[in-house]
Amino acid sequence: MKMIGINSVMFKVTKMQREIQTVRNTVVHCTKCKDLVKSRKQAVPGYGFADAKIFFVGLAPGRLGADSTGIPFTKDSSGKLFQQALSSSGICMEPNGIVQNDSELRAYVTNLVKCNPKNEKGNNRYPSKLEVENCRDFLKEEMGLIDFDVIVPLGRLSTEIILDRKCSSFTSMHNKPIKINDMCCIPFIHPSYIVRGAYPKNKYLEDFKDLVTWVRAAKN
């Protein structure tokens, strides 16, 4: 009976992996936003574990980071800080690692908008409402496939989309659990905010450890 249970879980995870790959393929070939097709090096689908416990939602791929790597929150200053926060708190988003640490919490990381939005000077810009709307179905599909325990939107706009309401005082919401029907949301300040020096880095890293403690406690 125990073996049947293990096989059932493995089958479920494998099925989710196939379905996530289908979403990834659709994202990579998406041409809905003409400006983004011109500005991007590549579309950047979500990345991480099919059985993730934490579901992170950022804003958009950075021009010096994910736009080049194809993996959310990598290479640029925000990505490096995010990766440091994950590793120092015991969260893993790398499903292809040679060594898998079962004590780490598994994560899935994606963005509201899957392509890097650039302005006329070639710098990062805020995505438009239409660009966010064009990517909304991708996010819904990802959220429906990943059986996460908590969703962590990074930044104001991501939080507003997840909560479906305006957030007038976003910093006061940072690292505060919010119950939405059967889902738990814990908004977090975006790493770029810390990179700009608007919030202490050491405190931010500690906040990620608090997040892990909260998720583990909620599971028990």
N, C-alpha and C positions, 0 to 999 in steps of 0.2 A: 504493500500500500504506500509506503514511504517513497519508493522508487517511482510509482505512478504519479505521485504528487510532484516530485522533482521534474519528471518528464513533462507534466502539464505546464509548470512554470516556464521551463525552457521553450516549449512550443509557443507559449504566449509571448515571450520576449522576442523570439525569432520572427513571429508574425508581425509584431510591432516594428521591428527593425526593417522588415520588407516594406511596410506601409510608410514609415518615415523616409525610407529611400525614395519612394515614389514621390513624396512631397518635395524632397530635395531636388529630384530631377526636374520637377515642374518649376521650382524656383530658379534653378540654373538657366532654364530656357525661357524665362518670363520676359516679355517685351511690352508690358502694359504701359510703363512710364517712359516715354520717348526721351525725356531729358536724362533720366537715370541710365538708360541704355547707352547714351552718349558719354556720360561722365564716369561710369563704372569701369573697372578693369575686369570684374567678374561679379556675378550675383553671389551672395553669401547666405546659404541656408543655415538653419540651426545645426547645432553640433553637440554631441554628448551621448549619454546612456538612454536606451529605450526604457529602462526601468528606473529612471532618475527619481530621486526623492525631492530635489530642489529644482525648480524651473525658473531660470533667470531670463528677464526680458529687457534688453537694452534699447537704444534708439535706432541706430543705423551703423553700418560698417564704417570705420575710420579710413581716410584716404592713405594714411601711412601705416595702417595696420591690417585689418581684415580684408580691405579691398585688394591687398596684395597676397595675403596668406590664404584667403578663402575660409578662415575659421574665426568666428566672433571673438572679440576681445583678445587679440594677440598682436604682438610686435610693437605697436605704438605705445605711448606713455600710459594711456588709460588701460590698454590691454595688459601691459606688464604689471601695473598695480593690481588689476583684477586677478591676474594669475597668482601674484604673491599673496593676495588675500585668501584665495582658495587653498593654496598649498599650506599656508601657515595655520589655517583653521581646520584642515582635515576634510576638504571637499575636493572631489576629482571630477573633471569634465572630459577626461581622455579615455574613451572606451577601447582604444587600440594600444594601450600601454603594455609593455612586455611584462611588467610586474603589476598585478592587481592587488591592492590592499583592501581586504574586505571590511576593515574598520573605518574606511573613509566613506563619507556620504557621497552618493553619485548625483551628478548634476547634468542638466541639459541647458544649453545657453543659446538664445536666439535674439533677434532684433525685431522691432516693429516694422522697420523698412529693411529690405534685404539687399539693397544696393546703396553705394556711397553717393550721397547728394553733394555736388560741388557747385560753388558759385562761379561767377564769370572770371574770377581770379584763380580758380582751381583749388580753393580752400573748402573745407567742410562747411556745409550750411545746414540749417534746420530743414527737415523734410516738410513738404507741403501737406495740407489736409488730404488732397487727392492722392498723393503718394502713400500716405498712411492708409487711406481707405483701400487702395489697390492691393495692399499687402495684408489687409485684415483677414482674409480667408485663409492665408497661409498660417497665420498665428492661431486661428481657431482650430485648424487641422492639427497643428502641433500640440496645442493644449488638450485636444480630444484624444490624442494617441498616447501621450505620456501620462502615466498614472502617478503624478507627483503628490507629495504631502503638503508642499507650500510653494506658492509662486512669489518671486521676488522681482518686482519691476524696478529697474534702475533709472532714476530720474523722474521729473515731474510728468512729462508727456506719457511715458510708459505707464506710470501709475494712473493717470487720468483715463487712459484707454482701458486698462484692466478693471478699474473701479467704475468706469462709465460715469464719471462726474468730475467737475473741476476741483482742483486742489489749491486753495488760496494761500495756504501757509504750508508749503511742502516740507520744509526742513523739520517742522515739528512732527511730521509723520514718520520720519526716518526711524527704521528699526522698531516700529510699533505694529504688532499683529492686528489685522483687521479681518473679521469673519464676513465672507460673502457667500450666503447659502451654505453649500457643503465645501466651499473652498476657503483656504486661509491665505491671505495676502500680507506680506511684510515689505512695504516700500523701503527702498534704500537709495541714498544719494548716489548719483552717477559718479564713477571713478574720475571723470574729467574735472569734477568739482573739487576733488581732493588735490589733483594735479595742479590746479590753479592756486592752491593754497587757501581755499575758502573753508576747509575743515581739516582738523589734525589727522595726519596719516596714521599715527599710532592708534588713535581712537578708532579710526575706520577699520583697521585690522582687528582690533578687539571686538568691534561690532559684528564682524563675520564669525568670530568665535562664539559670541552670544547667540547668533543665528543658529549655529550648529547645536548648541546646548538646547535651544528652544525646540528644534526639530526632533532631536532625540527624545526629549521629554514628552513631546506631543505624541510620539509613536508608542510610548509605554502606557 
